[in-house]
Amino acid sequence: MMDIRQNMEVVDANDQHVGIVESVEGSSIKLSSEDILDPREPFIDISQVSAVEGNKVRLRQKVSAVATRAFLSSEE
């Protein structure tokens, strides 16, 4: 599994900031509630991650696709 840690920056496919990792819970990344697009949906499914590079978690999609699609929560 990818080495995703607390305080890593999450960026989209265009390197735009999406949020900061608060924790990893099962197969989801929980973003810090102080720094996310939609505070009602603080989770991103790990399947959306394309790579972990240095201190960044890179997503497969652009931020517009992530925002309009709604984050996948751990309560599926």
N, C-alpha and C positions, 0 to 999 in steps of 0.2 A: 504494500500500500504506500501511497505517496506520503512523504514526511511533511505534513501540514501541521503548523504549530501556532499557538496563540501569538497575536500581534503581527502576523504576516499580512501584507497588503494583498487584497484580491483585485485583479484587474481583468478587463474584458479582452476580447480578441484584438482590439485596437489599442491596448495598453491604457485604457481609461479606467480611473479609479472606481471600484464598485463598493468596497468596504474594507474593514479590518477584521481578521479572524478573532473571535472571542474564544471559541472552543470547537472541537470535533465531537459530534454526538452520533455514534453509529455510522451511518453512511451519509451524514449531512454535516455541512460546515455551518456553524452558527456565527453570524456577523455581529459585531458590537452594535448595540442599539443606538449609540450616539453618532454613528457614521454609516448609515445605509440608505438605499433608495426608498424602501417601504418598510417602516418600523413594524408593521403588522405581520410581515413575512421575513423574519430574520434568518431563514435557512436557505442554503444552496445545496443541492444534491451533489455528491462527489462525482457522479457521472458527468457533470457539466465541466469538470476540470480537465484541461488539456495538458497542463504541465505545472511543475513547481520549479521555479528558477530563482535561486538565491533566496531572497526574502519575499518573493512574489508568488501568488497562486494565480495562474492564468486560466481564464475560462475559454470555452470553445466558441461562445457567441459574443456579439457586440452588446454593449450595455443596453441599447434600445430593445434588443430581443429579450434580454434577461428581465428588464423592467416590465415589458408588456406581457410576457409569458407568466409572470408571477413565480416567485421562488417555490421550490418544492419543499414542503415542510416535512418534519419527521413524524407527523401525525397522519400518514397516508393510510 
